[in-house]
C-alpha cells in the first residue's frame, strides 16, 4: 500500500473527513508559491503592501537588503575599538556580528547544498 492509499483509507473511514476523500485523491501538491496574492501583514502599515511588492521586485528580497546593510554596518563596526565601549554596547555589537556571521553561514551552506536547520 502506498502512502497516499493509506491516507485515503484513513480519511475515507472517518465520517468527519470522509468528505475530503476525493480531494485527497486528486490533490496536486506543487511546492511553488507566490506569497503576495495572499500576503498578510501584521503591522500598522498594512496599506503599504503594494509598495513592499514594488520594492521587493525592484531592489531585491528582504534577505538581500538586510545582507547589504549588515555588510555596511560590519565595515563601520570594524573601525570601532570594541574595548572602549561600555559592556552593554559591546554586547549589542557582538550580537550584530553573530547575526551577520549566521546569515553568511546560512547562505554559504545553502549554496553548497548543505541542509540547514529550517
Secondary structure, DSSP 8 states (H G I E B T S, - for coil): --HHHHHHHHHHTSTTTGGGHHHHHH--------SGGG----STTGGGHHHHHHHHHHT--HHHHHHHHHHHHHHHHHTS-GGGS-HHHHHHHHHHHHHHHHHHHHHHHHHTT-----
